């Protein structure tokens, strides 16, 4: 799992976004969220695998970011798109996809 802020201040996630990685992932994202409080953009092009725990994390990020600004996801990988469709979360996340 690799999580970092790129030159455009996007949060980039690479690797699996699953239950086995969630504790480490959340801790790393929490610090980045504090730095990007007003406008959070998450690049998900490098997410190779995602499960319901990963989707819950994205929903939590959305809720936290929208308290003080905006939240967008971009470059959704095929596994992320499929997971959102299978879980019927398109209506919840559609306005957050850039």
C-alpha positions as CSV (number, residue, x, y, z in Angstrom):
1,X,0.0,0.0,0.0
2,X,1.3,3.4,-1.0
3,X,-0.4,6.6,0.0
4,X,1.0,10.1,-0.7
5,X,0.2,13.6,-1.8
6,X,1.2,14.4,-5.4
7,X,2.3,17.7,-6.9
8,X,-1.3,18.8,-7.4
9,X,-2.2,18.1,-3.8
10,X,-4.2,15.0,-4.7
11,X,-4.2,12.1,-2.3
12,X,-2.9,9.1,-4.4
13,X,-3.7,5.5,-3.2
14,X,-1.9,2.6,-4.8
15,X,-2.4,-1.0,-3.8
16,X,-5.2,-2.9,-2.2
17,X,-7.9,-1.0,-0.3
18,X,-9.1,-4.0,1.8
19,X,-9.8,-5.0,5.4
20,X,-6.2,-6.3,5.8
21,X,-4.8,-2.8,4.9
22,X,-7.5,-0.6,6.4
23,X,-5.9,0.3,9.8
24,X,-2.6,1.5,8.2
25,X,-4.5,3.2,5.4
26,X,-6.8,5.1,7.7
27,X,-3.9,6.3,9.8
28,X,-2.0,7.6,6.8
29,X,-5.1,9.2,5.3
30,X,-6.0,10.9,8.5
31,X,-2.8,12.9,8.5
32,X,-3.2,13.9,4.9
33,X,-6.8,15.0,5.4
34,X,-5.7,17.5,8.1
35,X,-3.3,19.0,5.6
36,X,-6.0,19.3,2.8
37,X,-9.0,20.3,4.9
38,X,-10.7,22.4,2.3
39,X,-10.6,20.4,-1.0
40,X,-9.8,16.7,-0.9
41,X,-9.2,14.9,-4.2
42,X,-8.4,11.2,-4.1
43,X,-6.8,9.5,-7.1
44,X,-7.8,5.9,-7.1
45,X,-6.2,4.8,-10.4
46,X,-3.7,2.6,-8.5
47,X,-6.2,0.7,-6.4
48,X,-5.8,-2.9,-7.5
49,X,-8.4,-4.4,-5.1
50,X,-11.2,-3.0,-3.0
51,X,-13.7,-4.6,-0.6
52,X,-16.6,-3.3,1.5
53,X,-14.2,-2.1,4.1
54,X,-12.5,0.0,1.4
55,X,-15.8,1.4,0.3
56,X,-16.7,2.3,3.9
57,X,-13.4,4.1,4.1
58,X,-14.2,6.2,1.0
59,X,-17.6,7.0,2.5
60,X,-15.9,8.1,5.8
61,X,-13.4,10.2,3.9
62,X,-16.3,11.9,2.0
63,X,-18.2,12.6,5.2
64,X,-15.1,14.0,7.0
65,X,-13.9,16.1,4.1
66,X,-17.4,17.6,3.4
67,X,-17.6,19.0,6.9
68,X,-15.1,21.7,6.0
69,X,-14.9,21.6,2.2
70,X,-15.3,19.2,-0.7
71,X,-14.4,15.6,-1.6
72,X,-13.8,14.2,-5.0
73,X,-12.5,10.9,-6.4
74,X,-10.8,10.7,-9.7
75,X,-9.3,8.1,-12.0
76,X,-11.3,5.3,-10.6
77,X,-9.7,2.0,-11.3
78,X,-11.8,-0.9,-12.7
79,X,-12.0,-2.6,-9.3
80,X,-13.2,0.6,-7.7
81,X,-15.8,1.2,-10.4
82,X,-17.1,-2.4,-10.2
83,X,-17.3,-2.3,-6.4
84,X,-19.3,1.0,-6.4
85,X,-21.7,-0.5,-9.0
86,X,-22.1,-3.8,-7.2
87,X,-22.8,-2.1,-3.8
88,X,-25.3,0.2,-5.4
89,X,-23.4,3.3,-4.2
90,X,-23.4,5.2,-7.5
91,X,-26.2,7.4,-6.2
92,X,-24.3,8.3,-3.1
93,X,-20.9,8.9,-4.7
94,X,-21.8,10.1,-8.3
95,X,-21.5,13.8,-7.4
96,X,-18.1,13.1,-5.9
97,X,-16.5,11.5,-9.0
98,X,-14.4,14.0,-10.9
